[in-house]
Amino acid sequence: MEIRKNYELWRESASDDADLIEELKRIESDDNEIYERFYRELKFGTAGLRGVIGAGTNRMNIYTVRKATQGLANFLNQKYEKPSVAISHDSRIKADLFAREAARVLAANGVKVYLSRELQPTPVVSFAVRELKTNAGIMVTASHNPAKYNGYKCYGSDGCQMTDVNADAVYEEIQKVDYFNGDIKLADFEESLQSGLIEWIGDDLYETYLSKVAEQSVNTGICKDSGLKLVYTPLNGAGNKLVRKILARMGVEDITVVPEQEMPDGSFSTCPYPNPEIKEALALGLELCARTDADLLLATDPDSDRVGIAVKIKDGYRLMSGNETGIMLMNYILSCRKAQGTLPEEPVAVKTIVTSKLVDKICEKYGCELKTVLTGFKYIGEQILLLEQKQQEKRYVFGFEESYGYLAGTYVRDKDAVVASMLICEMAAYYRQQGKSLDEVMTSIYDEFGYYLNRTESFEFDGAAGMQKMSDIMSGLREAHPVEIAGFRVTDFADYLNSYAKELDTGKTTEIHLPKSNVLSYSLEGGGAVIVRPSGTEPKIKVYMTAVGTSQEDAAAIAENMFAAMKNIMHI
């Protein structure tokens, strides 16, 4: 009854968007469709908002954006005397509209807004927050989700995604706001530009950002005259301009851009799932590589915070996993800087708990301290902040997560595909001069340290029933966790939500000193591992498997057995 009442209220009151009016009218007689749009409100968390674009409280639209922004404005005005916010967006459908609506709400509440004139990569917002010394940042993006999604990321004054404490405080304020009773203040956009409450971000900020990216070069100038041939696709997203600018600045001369994916297009018609982790999204790029005989395919996701690559091999192209690219970059940065004498004393690198354990061995070889944090790049940014507070930020060398997110340098506090693209090309040029392909480099690392194969599988659960299914699976695993997986004995079990780890042989339990997170981890005999966690941004449960074998084929077979075992254990 309450859901139907909410629907009727929106029919009467949602008059500012013709698309929503039409959608609400179309579903009038469909109780299931009404339920899906109104059974809950989008939850505001450390990743902000994310949802399907459309009408209703469980959708991304101008009303959910306005409500979230009013809650943010209330929070900022309570905490700061004259707060300010930096805002940008990517190529998503209605992303520019949502960015402007957020700016209008903030301006109406007396909050100064610095707004980008056109789409920009997510890391630029993190940089703008720090450079302009704003109290928060907003990035309108749904990252690599399908075209029907949009989202709203929030950043704190340090340039990191908003902390759990602040996100909870903002959510508390959002819950006090009604959609249609006058709680939401809304300023005229053009009048706010005239008054200075909304100000366009100048081009000088982007040039400063690119200068900071360029400072992270390990072998400056090595790309020039290297003969490196590159195919690049921004997947119709925000990376096109800045990625190409930094590569040109570093001397990468032979770049062919995938024409169908060059310009911004929120429909992503050539790659329905614009995720560089997925081979289908790279199909056009791989075809162009074959035609141009390129050494390397580089693909950035729509908000250009993730980057995926494919490298030339004898009979085609090999897609590198996020772990493999990160492993090579870590090895490249540490080995070259150590040889050059530019590695800081007591260097620090950071990875997430689901990222390859092979990184541990590389860091150990070069005497680099490796910190392991929860999944989510904000936790890597938090480690940089902790170093900064001790005036030790120069110790930070590199951080990455297996989901194709990388960061060198401390100028931003989020993953950055612009700097990663630069370093990947530089690395490829460096090894090319030695007569090595990146495929050969990765193989040599495996030969030295062992074959660690990391495989990630996702299980999608849409709608209200899907959310319940995800909850049931995680509860079931907690109540009766497996004692063996694919024939490998579970030696240790960790529950990051209840903050404890247990050695199964001894029964010894220890406390986990990390923020609570809905993650379950199983360490296996032989060095393997399985980690299970619901995605924080998508209706999915992710299973991360580490298989250790005597060869790549052996490790792949073990990983396949692990996958089959986990499907059975999770009743999927």
Secondary structure, DSSP 8 states (H G I E B T S, - for coil): -HHHHHHHHHHHH--S-HHHHHHHHHTTT-HHHHHHHHSS----BTTBEEEEBSSSTTSBSHHHHHHHHHHHHHHHHHH-SS-EEEEEE-SSTTHHHHHHHHHHHHHHTT-EEEE-SS---HHHHHHHHHHHT-SEEEEE--TTS-TTEEEEEEE-TTSSB--HHHHHHHHHHHHT--SSSS-S----HHHHHHHTSEEE--HHHHHHHHHHHHTT-SSTTTTTTS--EEEEE-TTSTTHHHHHHHHHHTT--EEEE-GGGTS--TT-TT-SS--TTSGGGGHHHHHHHHHHT-SEEEEE-TTSS-EEEEEEETTEEEE--HHHHHHHHHHHHHHHHHHHT-S-SS-EEEEETTS-THHHHHHHHTT-EEEEE-SSHHHHHHHHHHHHHTT-GGGEEEEEETTTEEE-SSS-SS--HHHHHHHHHHHHHHHHTTT--HHHHHHHHHHHH-EEEEEEEEEE--HHHHHHHHHHHHHHHHHS--SEETTEEEEEEEETTTTEEEETTT--EEE--S---S-EEEEETTS-EEEEEE-SSSSEEEEEEEEEESSHHHHHHHHHHHHHHHHHHTT-
